């Protein structure tokens, strides 16, 4: 027999002066403020009360533009009690212009490392980091405060999804972002490099018995390459399509090693 | 837009939140049978230790005194003696009911360990050593609150 229970722990967290002002600025003025250390000139956003390097109180405030560059992106597939939205969702480290630290926040599926992004503020703000709905590409510049109802359909779908399910993925990049989560150990005893070009979108995957590294871009001398269309790739990964001889003859599927492609499916899907 | 500090916003001094931790607790062999009997038959089951002959309630696979495997299942009474009790006035998360409420340690007839449960009587009317009896819930799901509470024994 199993008992299902739930422990709830209410808490009050005293923000301290720096985070308190940072959150107040988000709520009341929809702007991101950083704080500068006058000794080392480092700008923190969000700011601690004291510079981590000089131990000097941070009291010079700087308004940041809300724009920045994505340093890293990660897909969160597992639901945690504190998940801000339903998984899968993407978290990114964003280095804001004028700041020396990165801020962790939600981004849409279309965002990759290196992209320029801008904060989208919620029209209904409560004084939390989630007053920023997410960071989006800079084209959204004219609408930096949005109603929740204006969140794009694809993002709404992300919020409504209840569990991580490969059949729900619709974009090539989502599959590659999800690979480290889908990776199963000891399915291969070799170190293998795969290169994919899916409708021109290039991805490199390195797998070993216990490791899986995925990165955008091309690699030379891959053990196995696959060039095909998004439809065929997604269908094959989801298991509702098997490439036929015609696909290979017609050039819609190009690979140097079909056996290693099967190994790839074994490692991540079957 | 970016530039020097303008008029500052009102700071937020306190953030209130709630951590929610869902869990599944597997009862294990002995407690599974204990709670099945409680849910289905309104029976309280203990296990007897082959070394010290104590009956442990709720049932446990290992004797809590001797650390040897218990060997025999025994049904114990849902009546017993109130060994001690305390009244809780302070509210805190995870309480079984609104304070004030009284918790007692009960030595059930036929058992040798203290069974802890709510005592639904005014605390000033309670004395250590008095007889109490269990009041069972109509709807039971296999946990300690298959028994609603204990009360003063009614003479039957």
Contacts between the chains, C-beta under 8 A, distances in Angstrom:
chain1	res1	chain2	res2	distance
A	1	B	26	7.7
A	1	B	27	4.6
A	1	B	31	7.4
A	1	B	32	4.3
A	1	B	35	5.6
A	1	B	36	6.7
A	1	B	142	5.7
A	2	B	24	5.2
A	2	B	25	6.7
A	2	B	26	5.3
A	2	B	27	6.9
A	3	B	24	7.3
A	3	B	25	4.6
A	3	B	27	6.6
A	3	B	142	7.7
A	3	B	143	5.8
A	4	B	22	7.5
A	4	B	23	7.6
A	4	B	24	5.7
A	5	B	22	7.4
A	5	B	23	5.4
A	5	B	24	7.9
A	5	B	25	6.6
A	6	B	20	6.2
A	6	B	21	6.8
A	6	B	22	4.8
A	6	B	23	7.1
A	7	B	20	7.5
A	7	B	21	4.4
A	7	B	23	6.9
A	7	B	93	7.5
A	7	B	94	6.3
A	8	B	18	5.7
A	8	B	19	7.0
A	8	B	20	4.9
A	8	B	21	7.5
A	8	B	93	5.9
A	8	B	94	7.9
A	9	B	18	6.8
A	9	B	19	4.4
A	9	B	20	7.8
A	9	B	21	7.3
A	9	B	93	6.0
A	10	B	16	7.4
A	10	B	17	7.5
A	10	B	18	4.8
A	10	B	19	8.0
A	10	B	93	6.4
A	11	B	16	7.3
A	11	B	17	5.7
A	11	B	18	7.1
A	11	B	19	6.6
A	12	B	14	5.5
A	12	B	15	7.3
A	12	B	16	5.3
A	13	B	14	6.9
A	13	B	15	4.6
A	13	B	16	7.7
A	13	B	17	6.9
A	14	B	13	6.7
A	14	B	14	5.7
A	15	B	11	7.5
A	15	B	12	5.9
A	15	B	13	6.2
A	15	B	14	6.7
A	15	B	15	6.0
A	17	B	11	6.9
A	20	B	11	3.7
A	20	B	12	5.1
A	20	B	13	5.4
A	21	B	8	6.2
A	21	B	9	6.8
A	21	B	11	4.6
A	23	B	11	7.6
A	23	B	12	4.2
A	23	B	15	7.5
A	24	B	8	7.6
A	24	B	9	3.9
A	24	B	10	5.1
A	24	B	11	4.5
A	24	B	12	4.9
A	25	B	8	7.3
A	25	B	9	4.4
A	27	B	9	7.0
A	27	B	12	6.8
A	28	B	9	3.9
A	28	B	10	6.2
A	29	B	9	5.2
A	31	B	1	8.0
A	60	B	5	7.6
A	61	B	5	4.3
A	61	B	8	7.1
A	62	B	2	7.4
A	62	B	4	7.3
A	62	B	5	7.3
A	63	B	1	6.8
A	63	B	2	5.4
A	63	B	3	6.0
A	63	B	4	7.6
A	63	B	5	7.1
A	63	B	6	7.0
A	64	B	2	6.1
A	65	B	1	6.0
A	65	B	2	4.7
A	81	B	19	7.0
A	81	B	20	4.8
A	81	B	21	6.1
A	81	B	22	6.6
A	82	B	19	7.3
A	97	B	2	7.6
A	98	B	2	6.2
A	127	B	12	4.3
A	127	B	15	7.5
A	128	B	15	7.0
